[in-house]
Amino acid sequence: MNAVIGILIPFLGTTLGAACVFFLKNEIKPLVQKSLLGFASGVMVAASVWSLLIPAIEMSEDMGKLAFVPAAVGFALGIAFLLGMDRLIPHLHMNADKPEGPETNLKKTTMLVLAVTLHNIPEGMAVGVVFAGLLSGESQITMAGAFALAIGIAIQNFPEGAIISLPLKSEGGSKGKSFFYGMASGIVEPIGAGITILLTGLVVPLLPYLLSFAAGAMIYVVVEELLPEASEGEHSNIGTIGFALGFLVMMILDVALG
C-alpha cells in the first residue's frame, strides 16, 4: 500500500498543477514561470544526487575503488536514452517556435504534451526503482527517503502541470480539455513506476545502474530544457534563485526524512 501511495504522489502534483486552469485567468507571468522552472530544476538535481546517485554508489561499495562504475555507466545511459527519445519523438518545448524530432502533422498542443511526457518518463522510473529497492529490503533505501523523492518530484510536477494547462486555455481550449491534457502529461509516471515495481525481482540486481540511469535522464531534462527556459530573456536571476530554493527543499526533504 505504501508503494502504491508513493507512486501516485508525483501524479497528484501534476494533477493539482493542471487544476490551476480553473482558478487562474491567464498564463503564468514570466517571472513566476522562471522561478517555477528554476525551482523544478533544483528539485531534480538534488533528487538525482541524494536519492539516486549516492545510493547507487553506496550499493556498489563491495567493488572497492571501482564503486563508481555502475553509477557512471547508468548515468551515461540515462543521458543517451533521453537524447535518443528527443530525436525519435516529435515534441515542442515551451516558448519554442519549431518542434523537435521527426517531421509530423501533430497539433502544437499534442507536441507540447509529448515534451512534458518525455520529462516524466525518468521521473516515474526513478520513483519506481526506489520503491522496488525498498520492497526488496535494500538497506541504502529507507521508506522516508523513498517518500522524500516522491514528494520532491510532486513539488516539481506542480508547476509543470500548470505550465501545460494554462497556455492551452489561453490558446482557446476549454478549461476541462486543458486540465485533461495537463493531467495526462503525468500519467506516464505512475504507469512506469508500477511496471518497475512489478519487475522488482529483475530490477534488484541492476538497482545501482537503474538508479543512476534515472538520475542521468533527469539531469538531461534539467540541462537541455528547464534551465535554458528559466534563464532566457530578462531577470534570469529569478530562475537561479528558484533553482537554489528547489535544491535546498529537496536536499532537506531527503536528509531530514531519510
C-alpha positions as CSV (number, residue, x, y, z in Angstrom):
1,M,0.0,0.0,0.0
2,N,2.9,2.4,0.8
3,A,4.4,1.7,-2.6
4,V,1.0,2.5,-4.3
5,I,0.7,5.7,-2.5
6,G,4.3,6.6,-3.2
7,I,4.0,6.2,-7.0
8,L,0.8,8.2,-7.1
9,I,2.2,11.2,-5.2
10,P,4.1,12.7,-8.3
11,F,0.9,12.2,-10.4
12,L,-1.1,14.1,-7.8
13,G,1.4,17.0,-8.1
14,T,0.9,17.2,-11.9
15,T,-2.9,17.0,-11.4
16,L,-3.0,19.8,-8.9
17,G,-0.8,21.9,-11.1
18,A,-3.1,21.3,-14.1
19,A,-6.1,22.3,-11.9
20,C,-4.7,25.8,-11.8
21,V,-6.6,26.3,-15.1
22,F,-9.8,26.5,-13.0
23,F,-8.5,29.2,-10.7
24,L,-6.2,31.4,-12.8
25,K,-7.4,33.5,-15.8
26,N,-4.3,33.8,-17.9
27,E,-0.9,32.3,-18.4
28,I,1.6,32.2,-15.6
29,K,3.5,35.5,-15.5
30,P,7.0,35.2,-17.0
31,L,8.7,35.9,-13.7
32,V,6.7,33.3,-11.9
33,Q,7.3,30.8,-14.7
34,K,11.0,31.4,-14.5
35,S,11.1,30.9,-10.7
36,L,9.0,27.7,-11.0
37,L,11.2,26.3,-13.8
38,G,14.3,27.1,-11.7
39,F,12.7,25.5,-8.6
40,A,11.8,22.4,-10.6
41,S,15.4,22.2,-11.8
42,G,16.8,22.4,-8.3
43,V,14.5,19.7,-7.1
44,M,15.5,17.3,-9.9
45,V,19.2,17.9,-9.5
46,A,19.1,17.4,-5.7
47,A,16.9,14.3,-6.1
48,S,19.4,12.9,-8.7
49,V,22.3,13.3,-6.3
50,W,20.9,12.4,-2.9
51,S,18.1,9.9,-3.8
52,L,19.7,8.2,-6.8
53,L,23.4,8.6,-7.4
54,I,24.6,8.4,-3.8
55,P,22.6,5.3,-3.0
56,A,23.8,3.7,-6.3
57,I,27.4,4.3,-5.3
58,E,26.8,3.0,-1.7
59,M,25.2,-0.2,-3.1
60,S,28.4,-0.8,-5.1
61,E,30.9,-0.4,-2.2
62,D,31.9,-4.1,-2.5
63,M,33.6,-3.1,-5.7
64,G,36.2,-1.0,-3.8
65,K,37.7,1.8,-5.8
66,L,35.5,0.8,-8.8
67,A,32.3,1.5,-6.8
68,F,31.7,4.5,-9.2
69,V,31.4,2.2,-12.3
70,P,27.6,1.3,-12.0
71,A,26.7,4.9,-11.3
72,A,28.8,6.2,-14.1
73,V,27.6,3.7,-16.6
74,G,23.9,4.1,-15.6
75,F,24.2,7.9,-15.7
76,A,25.7,7.9,-19.2
77,L,23.0,5.5,-20.4
78,G,20.3,7.8,-19.0
79,I,21.6,10.8,-20.8
80,A,21.9,8.7,-24.1
81,F,18.3,7.4,-23.6
82,L,16.7,10.9,-23.4
83,L,18.9,12.1,-26.2
84,G,17.6,9.3,-28.4
85,M,13.9,9.9,-27.3
86,D,14.4,13.6,-28.2
87,R,15.3,12.6,-31.7
88,L,12.7,9.9,-32.2
89,I,9.6,11.6,-30.7
90,P,8.1,14.8,-32.2
91,H,7.7,17.4,-29.4
92,L,7.5,21.1,-28.8
93,H,9.2,22.8,-25.9
94,M,7.6,25.7,-24.1
95,N,8.1,29.1,-25.8
96,A,9.7,27.4,-28.8
97,D,8.6,28.2,-32.4
98,K,9.7,25.0,-34.1
99,P,9.1,21.4,-32.9
100,E,12.0,18.9,-32.4
101,G,12.2,15.3,-33.6
102,P,10.9,13.9,-36.8
103,E,8.5,15.9,-39.0
104,T,4.9,15.4,-38.1
105,N,1.4,16.8,-38.6
106,L,0.6,16.6,-35.0
107,K,-1.1,19.6,-33.3
108,K,1.0,22.1,-31.3
109,T,-0.9,21.1,-28.1
110,T,-0.2,17.4,-28.7
111,M,3.5,18.0,-29.2
112,L,3.6,20.3,-26.1
113,V,2.2,17.4,-24.0
114,L,4.6,15.0,-25.6
115,A,7.5,17.2,-24.5
116,V,6.4,17.1,-20.8
117,T,5.6,13.4,-21.1
118,L,9.2,12.8,-22.1
119,H,10.3,14.6,-18.9
120,N,8.1,12.4,-16.8
121,I,9.5,9.1,-18.1
122,P,12.7,9.2,-16.0
123,E,10.8,10.7,-13.0
124,G,8.3,7.8,-13.0
125,M,11.2,5.4,-13.4
126,A,13.1,7.0,-10.5
127,V,10.2,6.6,-8.1
128,G,9.5,3.0,-9.3
129,V,13.2,1.9,-8.9
130,V,13.5,3.4,-5.4
131,F,10.3,1.7,-4.2
132,A,11.4,-1.5,-5.9
133,G,14.6,-1.3,-3.9
134,L,12.7,-0.5,-0.7
135,L,10.5,-3.6,-1.2
136,S,13.5,-5.8,-1.8
137,G,14.9,-4.8,1.6
138,E,17.8,-2.8,0.2
139,S,19.4,-1.1,3.3
140,Q,20.5,2.0,1.5
141,I,16.9,3.0,0.7
142,T,14.5,3.9,3.5
143,M,10.7,4.4,3.4
144,A,11.2,8.0,4.4
145,G,13.8,8.5,1.7
146,A,11.6,7.0,-1.0
147,F,8.7,9.2,0.1
148,A,11.0,12.2,0.1
149,L,11.9,11.5,-3.6
150,A,8.2,11.1,-4.5
151,I,7.2,14.3,-2.7
152,G,10.1,16.2,-4.3
153,I,9.1,15.1,-7.8
154,A,5.5,16.0,-6.9
155,I,6.6,19.5,-6.0
156,Q,8.5,19.7,-9.3
157,N,5.4,18.4,-11.2
158,F,3.0,21.1,-9.8
159,P,4.4,23.9,-11.9
160,E,4.8,21.6,-14.9
161,G,1.1,20.7,-14.9
162,A,0.2,24.4,-14.7
163,I,2.7,25.4,-17.4
164,I,0.9,22.9,-19.7
165,S,-2.8,23.6,-18.9
166,L,-2.7,27.4,-18.7
167,P,-1.2,28.1,-22.2
168,L,-3.6,25.6,-23.7
169,K,-6.6,27.5,-22.2
170,S,-5.1,30.9,-23.4
171,E,-5.0,29.5,-26.9
172,G,-8.7,28.9,-26.9
173,G,-9.1,25.4,-25.3
174,S,-11.8,24.7,-22.8
175,K,-10.9,24.5,-19.1
176,G,-11.8,20.9,-19.0
177,K,-9.8,19.9,-22.0
178,S,-6.8,22.0,-20.9
179,F,-6.9,20.3,-17.4
180,F,-7.1,16.9,-19.0
181,Y,-4.1,17.5,-21.2
182,G,-2.1,18.8,-18.3
183,M,-3.1,15.9,-16.1
184,A,-2.5,13.3,-18.9
185,S,1.1,14.5,-19.3
186,G,1.9,13.0,-15.9
187,I,0.1,9.6,-16.3
188,V,3.3,8.0,-17.6
189,E,4.8,8.4,-14.1
190,P,2.6,6.0,-12.1
191,I,2.4,3.6,-15.1
192,G,6.2,3.5,-15.4
193,A,6.7,3.3,-11.7
194,G,4.1,0.5,-11.3
195,I,5.7,-1.6,-14.1
196,T,9.1,-1.2,-12.4
197,I,7.8,-2.3,-9.1
198,L,6.1,-5.4,-10.6
199,L,9.5,-6.3,-12.1
200,T,11.3,-6.0,-8.7
201,G,12.9,-9.4,-8.9
202,L,14.6,-8.5,-12.1
203,V,15.3,-4.9,-11.0
204,V,17.2,-5.6,-7.8
205,P,20.4,-6.9,-9.3
206,L,20.6,-3.9,-11.6
207,L,19.5,-1.4,-9.0
208,P,22.7,0.8,-8.9
209,Y,22.6,1.0,-12.7
210,L,18.8,1.8,-12.8
211,L,19.0,4.5,-10.1
212,S,21.8,6.3,-11.9
213,F,20.1,5.8,-15.2
214,A,17.1,7.7,-13.9
215,A,19.5,10.4,-12.5
216,G,21.2,10.8,-15.9
217,A,17.8,11.2,-17.6
218,M,16.6,13.7,-15.1
219,I,19.8,15.8,-15.4
220,Y,19.4,15.7,-19.2
221,V,15.9,17.3,-18.9
222,V,17.3,20.0,-16.5
223,V,20.2,21.0,-18.6
224,E,18.6,20.6,-22.0
225,E,15.4,22.4,-21.3
226,L,14.4,23.6,-17.9
227,L,17.4,25.7,-17.1
228,P,17.6,27.3,-20.6
229,E,13.9,28.3,-20.3
230,A,14.4,29.6,-16.8
231,S,17.3,31.8,-17.8
232,E,16.2,33.2,-21.2
233,G,15.4,36.8,-21.6
234,E,15.3,39.3,-18.7
235,H,15.5,38.6,-15.0
236,S,17.4,35.3,-15.4
237,N,18.4,35.6,-11.8
238,I,14.9,34.7,-10.8
239,G,15.4,31.3,-12.2
240,T,18.7,31.0,-10.4
241,I,17.1,31.8,-7.1
242,G,14.3,29.3,-7.8
243,F,16.9,26.7,-8.5
244,A,18.7,27.3,-5.2
245,L,15.4,27.1,-3.3
246,G,14.4,23.9,-5.1
247,F,17.7,22.3,-4.4
248,L,17.5,23.2,-0.7
249,V,14.0,22.0,-0.3
250,M,14.8,18.6,-1.9
251,M,18.0,18.2,0.0
252,I,16.3,19.0,3.3
253,L,13.5,16.6,2.5
254,D,15.8,13.7,1.6
255,V,18.2,14.2,4.5
256,A,15.6,15.0,7.2
257,L,13.1,12.3,6.2
258,G,15.8,9.8,5.2
